[in-house]
Amino acid sequence: MNTYLQVAAADASEHRTLIITLFSVFVAATLGVTVWAGRRTKDATDYYAGGRSFSGFQNGLAISGDYMSAASFLGIAGAISLFGYDGFLYSIGFLVAWLVALLLVAEPLRNSGRFTMGDVLAYRMRQRPVRTAAGVSTIVVSIFYLLAQMVGAGALVALLLGVSGDAGKNVIVVLVGVVMILYVTIGGMKGTTWVQMIKACLLIAGTLLITFLVMLKFDFNISTLLGAAAENSGQGAAFLEPGLKYGVSTTTEIDFISLGLALVLGTAGLPHILIRFYTVPTARAARKSVIWAIGIIGAFYLMTIALGFGAAALLSRKEITESDAAGNTAAPLLAQNIGGGADSAGGAILLAVICAVAFATILAVVAGLTLASSSSFAHDLYANVIRKGKASDREEVKAARVSSILIGGVAIVLGIFAGKLNVAFLVALAFAVAASANLPTILYSLFWKRFNTTGSLWSIYGGLSSSVLLVVFSPVVSGNPSAMFPGADFQWFPLNNPGLVSIPLGFLLGWLGTVVSKNEDVDGRKYAELEVRSLTGTGAH
């Protein structure tokens, strides 16, 4: 451990009471909100959709809280601090993606479904096979996304509490998983939404504070900040130009195209984002919520310039990577530095505050993801496939709560194995799976009259299996020291992100499965009814 980390550890010990107090206050407060909301959860509509009682602004704030995850606050800042311009590409991709959600998905999806993506897909298709596919896809995508939050939580709290070694981080991952399960089982969508709104406000406030302090240090001159970051990085001008991460070879350049495709198309297929559109009373409110989300998220991603390049300018690469090899703790370390350093009370206070904000980010996002996957299991798989539509609201909600415990357990186990990966990168994988399996089926269902059950199944299972298979045999899982299993080598797919192959394949299989099978809606009646629903919302709720 270098001198910087030794001082940081000693300082953490000295201010441990303050740190633990801040964390305890936040967790207790959000659990209190969750219990309060849980008492107002009376039926399935309350549990799945918050009673459709949130305004466009409230839902936009909650979407922002749901979307600005550990990848945004920790992973992107870390990627920028290590790779400069190429790291900032994550911010651009995550933001541009909302145009697809706004223009193609938000309003028609809210009007056409009731609780889950499966409601929209099953309306025109055979219920049981399509709902099964939608449920499986939702759970897999959610677990991929949950991995990033678990990894971020382990790195963050380990830094704050001075925990060293993989065992300590693993204990933290387990504790985060337990709190996550409590949020979902007790509060449902109402509790989760309020926690996400609180978290969004805290995250924006914390990011504004760090941005202000960083810019103050460089006299509010962005050019001076970028110049200092380039000089301190050891890369010189290359730090501010494309290619440091994705221009090393032809393979990395192609990998960047794959990453961009996944980021831009993935948002409109993310289950925990899609279910947020059902929490508002009207389609107009759904549109407003996306517009508010774009404004809030856009402002946040602009501030990641100060977070990432500020860390590169004020911290050495060694300080960043020795704390966390993937750079996930760059933003908290920057907060400590800008507050006066590891040996100051100001540094300790700012570190504790920013880590508490980041921890709030993780808890809110994991709650949303767990809710999305457990809702899909209960509503699509249990109520409509296993019970064939005969389950009561009470039984559905009970099934959702039980499944949230199981899904949380799976996320905890996988999060332990993924501890060395960058969280922004892990989220990009979830985006690729969502864009490959969910988005083609949603767009075909809403806008293609000929689309049928076979096309839907081929698209979901084909996109899902291809993306997951390519990830398993990619450098992410094996074949290099930073992989999930560094001691093994069974990788043959050269790209880190499978989107370039799996997303076109998902669209192709949806088209192919449709044209080679029988048209189930010859007269177009079901499509016409869905079109009316998507435009007006009539009959969906």
DABELBEL-V649116 format. One record per pair of residues at least 4 apart in sequence whose ideal C-beta (glycine too) atoms are under 6 Angstrom apart, sorted by the first residue. I is the first residue (numbers start at 1). J is the second residue. If there is no record, write none. Layout:
# DABELBEL-V649116
i=I j=J
i=I j=J
This chain:
# DABELBEL-V649116
i=1 j=5
i=1 j=6
i=2 j=322
i=4 j=319
i=5 j=322
i=7 j=342
i=7 j=343
i=8 j=342
i=9 j=162
i=11 j=342
i=11 j=343
i=11 j=348
i=12 j=162
i=13 j=162
i=15 j=19
i=15 j=348
i=18 j=352
i=19 j=160
i=19 j=352
i=20 j=24
i=22 j=352
i=22 j=356
i=23 j=356
i=24 j=28
i=26 j=356
i=30 j=195
i=33 j=194
i=34 j=183
i=34 j=186
i=34 j=187
i=34 j=191
i=35 j=186
i=37 j=187
i=37 j=190
i=37 j=191
i=37 j=194
i=38 j=186
i=38 j=187
i=38 j=191
i=41 j=46
i=41 j=47
i=41 j=188
i=41 j=190
i=42 j=46
i=43 j=393
i=44 j=48
i=44 j=393
i=44 j=396
i=44 j=397
i=45 j=49
i=45 j=51
i=46 j=51
i=47 j=188
i=47 j=397
i=48 j=115
i=48 j=189
i=48 j=375
i=49 j=189
i=49 j=278
i=49 j=279
i=50 j=54
i=50 j=189
i=50 j=190
i=50 j=193
i=50 j=279
i=52 j=281
i=54 j=58
i=54 j=59
i=54 j=279
i=54 j=280
i=56 j=285
i=56 j=288
i=56 j=289
i=57 j=292
i=59 j=279
i=59 j=280
i=59 j=289
i=60 j=289
i=60 j=292
i=60 j=293
i=61 j=197
i=61 j=200
i=62 j=193
i=62 j=196
i=62 j=197
i=63 j=67
i=63 j=276
i=63 j=293
i=64 j=68
i=64 j=200
i=64 j=293
i=64 j=296
i=64 j=297
i=65 j=196
i=65 j=199
i=65 j=200
i=65 j=364
i=66 j=196
i=66 j=272
i=66 j=368
i=68 j=72
i=68 j=203
i=68 j=300
i=69 j=365
i=70 j=74
i=70 j=148
i=70 j=149
i=70 j=152
i=70 j=361
i=70 j=362
i=70 j=423
i=71 j=75
i=71 j=148
i=71 j=423
i=71 j=424
i=71 j=427
i=72 j=76
i=73 j=358
i=73 j=361
i=74 j=152
i=74 j=328
i=74 j=331
i=74 j=423
i=75 j=422
i=75 j=423
i=75 j=424
i=76 j=90
i=76 j=91
i=76 j=304
i=76 j=424
i=77 j=304
i=77 j=307
i=77 j=308
i=77 j=330
i=77 j=331
i=78 j=327
i=78 j=328
i=78 j=330
i=79 j=83
i=79 j=87
i=79 j=90
i=79 j=424
i=80 j=87
i=80 j=88
i=80 j=308
i=81 j=308
i=81 j=311
i=81 j=312
i=81 j=320
i=81 j=327
i=81 j=330
i=82 j=327
i=83 j=87
i=83 j=244
i=83 j=245
i=84 j=239
i=84 j=240
i=84 j=244
i=85 j=240
i=85 j=241
i=85 j=242
i=86 j=244
i=86 j=245
i=86 j=246
i=87 j=308
i=90 j=424
i=91 j=301
i=91 j=304
i=93 j=260
i=93 j=263
i=93 j=264
i=94 j=263
i=95 j=298
i=95 j=301
i=96 j=264
i=97 j=263
i=97 j=264
i=97 j=267
i=98 j=102
i=98 j=294
i=99 j=103
i=100 j=104
i=100 j=268
i=101 j=105
i=101 j=106
i=101 j=267
i=101 j=268
i=102 j=106
i=102 j=290
i=105 j=109
i=105 j=268
i=106 j=277
i=106 j=286
i=106 j=290
i=107 j=283
i=107 j=286
i=107 j=287
i=108 j=112
i=108 j=446
i=108 j=534
i=109 j=277
i=110 j=277
i=110 j=283
i=110 j=286
i=111 j=283
i=111 j=533
i=111 j=534
i=111 j=537
i=111 j=540
i=112 j=120
i=112 j=533
i=112 j=534
i=112 j=540
i=113 j=119
i=113 j=120
i=114 j=119
i=115 j=379
i=116 j=375
i=116 j=376
i=116 j=379
i=116 j=380
i=117 j=134
i=117 j=274
i=118 j=122
i=118 j=131
i=118 j=134
i=118 j=380
i=120 j=445
i=121 j=130
i=121 j=134
i=121 j=441
i=121 j=445
i=121 j=456
i=122 j=127
i=122 j=130
i=122 j=131
i=123 j=530
i=124 j=526
i=124 j=530
i=125 j=130
i=125 j=453
i=125 j=456
i=126 j=453
i=127 j=131
i=128 j=385
i=129 j=457
i=130 j=456
i=131 j=380
i=131 j=384
i=131 j=385
i=132 j=385
i=133 j=457
i=133 j=460
i=134 j=380
i=135 j=376
i=135 j=377
i=135 j=380
i=135 j=381
i=137 j=437
i=137 j=438
i=137 j=460
i=137 j=464
i=138 j=271
i=138 j=373
i=138 j=376
i=139 j=373
i=141 j=271
i=141 j=430
i=141 j=433
i=141 j=434
i=142 j=271
i=142 j=369
i=142 j=372
i=142 j=373
i=143 j=411
i=144 j=429
i=144 j=430
i=144 j=433
i=145 j=369
i=145 j=430
i=146 j=366
i=146 j=369
i=146 j=411
i=147 j=414
i=147 j=415
i=147 j=418
i=147 j=426
i=148 j=423
i=148 j=426
i=148 j=427
i=149 j=362
i=149 j=365
i=149 j=366
i=150 j=173
i=150 j=415
i=151 j=418
i=151 j=419
i=151 j=423
i=152 j=156
i=152 j=328
i=152 j=362
i=152 j=423
i=153 j=176
i=153 j=362
i=154 j=158
i=154 j=169
i=154 j=172
i=154 j=173
i=154 j=419
i=155 j=324
i=155 j=328
i=155 j=329
i=156 j=355
i=156 j=358
i=157 j=161
i=157 j=172
i=158 j=163
i=158 j=168
i=158 j=169
i=159 j=323
i=159 j=329
i=159 j=332
i=160 j=355
i=163 j=168
i=169 j=419
i=170 j=416
i=173 j=412
i=173 j=415
i=173 j=416
i=174 j=412
i=177 j=408
i=177 j=412
i=180 j=366
i=180 j=367
i=180 j=370
i=180 j=408
i=181 j=185
i=181 j=404
i=181 j=405
i=181 j=408
i=182 j=186
i=183 j=187
i=183 j=367
i=184 j=367
i=184 j=370
i=184 j=371
i=184 j=404
i=185 j=401
i=185 j=404
i=187 j=191
i=187 j=192
i=189 j=193
i=192 j=367
i=192 j=368
i=192 j=371
i=195 j=364
i=196 j=364
i=199 j=360
i=199 j=361
i=199 j=364
i=202 j=357
i=202 j=360
i=203 j=357
i=203 j=361
i=206 j=354
i=206 j=357
i=207 j=211
i=207 j=303
i=210 j=335
i=211 j=303
i=211 j=306
i=213 j=338
i=214 j=306
i=214 j=310
i=215 j=220
i=218 j=224
i=218 j=225
i=225 j=309
i=226 j=240
i=226 j=309
i=228 j=232
i=228 j=313
i=229 j=309
i=229 j=312
i=229 j=313
i=230 j=236
i=230 j=239
i=230 j=240
i=232 j=313
i=233 j=239
i=233 j=312
i=235 j=239
i=238 j=244
i=242 j=247
i=243 j=247
i=246 j=252
i=246 j=253
i=246 j=256
i=248 j=252
i=251 j=494
i=255 j=495
i=255 j=496
i=257 j=500
i=258 j=495
i=258 j=497
i=258 j=499
i=258 j=500
i=259 j=428
i=259 j=497
i=261 j=499
i=261 j=500
i=261 j=503
i=262 j=266
i=262 j=428
i=262 j=431
i=262 j=432
i=262 j=435
i=262 j=497
i=262 j=499
i=263 j=431
i=265 j=435
i=265 j=439
i=266 j=431
i=266 j=434
i=266 j=435
i=268 j=439
i=269 j=434
i=269 j=435
i=269 j=438
i=269 j=439
i=270 j=434
i=271 j=372
i=272 j=368
i=272 j=369
i=272 j=372
i=275 j=372
i=277 j=286
i=280 j=285
i=280 j=286
i=280 j=289
i=281 j=285
i=283 j=537
i=293 j=297
i=294 j=298
i=304 j=308
i=305 j=309
i=306 j=310
i=307 j=331
i=310 j=314
i=310 j=334
i=311 j=315
i=311 j=330
i=311 j=334
i=314 j=337
i=315 j=319
i=315 j=320
i=315 j=333
i=318 j=322
i=320 j=327
i=320 j=330
i=321 j=325
i=323 j=329
i=324 j=328
i=324 j=329
i=326 j=422
i=328 j=423
i=329 j=333
i=332 j=351
i=332 j=354
i=332 j=355
i=334 j=338
i=335 j=350
i=335 j=351
i=335 j=354
i=336 j=342
i=336 j=347
i=336 j=351
i=339 j=346
i=339 j=347
i=339 j=350
i=340 j=344
i=340 j=346
i=340 j=347
i=341 j=347
i=342 j=347
i=370 j=374
i=370 j=404
i=370 j=407
i=370 j=408
i=371 j=375
i=373 j=407
i=374 j=400
i=374 j=403
i=374 j=404
i=374 j=407
i=375 j=379
i=375 j=400
i=376 j=380
i=377 j=381
i=377 j=403
i=378 j=382
i=378 j=396
i=378 j=399
i=378 j=400
i=379 j=383
i=380 j=384
i=381 j=385
i=382 j=386
i=382 j=399
i=383 j=387
i=383 j=391
i=383 j=396
i=384 j=389
i=387 j=391
i=391 j=395
i=391 j=396
i=403 j=407
i=411 j=415
i=417 j=484
i=418 j=484
i=420 j=482
i=421 j=426
i=428 j=497
i=429 j=471
i=432 j=467
i=432 j=497
i=432 j=498
i=432 j=499
i=433 j=467
i=434 j=438
i=435 j=439
i=435 j=503
i=436 j=463
i=436 j=467
i=436 j=502
i=436 j=503
i=436 j=506
i=437 j=460
i=437 j=463
i=437 j=464
i=440 j=459
i=440 j=506
i=440 j=507
i=440 j=510
i=441 j=456
i=441 j=459
i=441 j=460
i=443 j=447
i=444 j=448
i=444 j=451
i=444 j=510
i=445 j=451
i=446 j=534
i=449 j=524
i=449 j=527
i=450 j=514
i=451 j=455
i=451 j=514
i=452 j=514
i=452 j=520
i=454 j=513
i=454 j=517
i=455 j=510
i=455 j=513
i=455 j=514
i=457 j=461
i=458 j=462
i=458 j=509
i=458 j=513
i=459 j=463
i=459 j=506
i=459 j=509
i=459 j=510
i=460 j=464
i=461 j=465
i=462 j=509
i=463 j=502
i=463 j=506
i=465 j=469
i=466 j=502
i=466 j=505
i=467 j=498
i=467 j=502
i=470 j=474
i=470 j=493
i=470 j=498
i=471 j=476
i=471 j=498
i=472 j=477
i=473 j=491
i=473 j=492
i=473 j=493
i=474 j=491
i=474 j=493
i=474 j=496
i=475 j=479
i=475 j=480
i=475 j=491
i=475 j=496
i=476 j=496
i=477 j=483
i=477 j=484
i=478 j=483
i=478 j=485
i=478 j=488
i=478 j=489
i=478 j=490
i=478 j=491
i=479 j=483
i=479 j=489
i=479 j=491
i=481 j=486
i=498 j=502
i=499 j=503
i=504 j=508
i=508 j=512
i=509 j=513
i=521 j=526
i=521 j=527
i=524 j=528
i=532 j=536
i=533 j=539
i=533 j=540
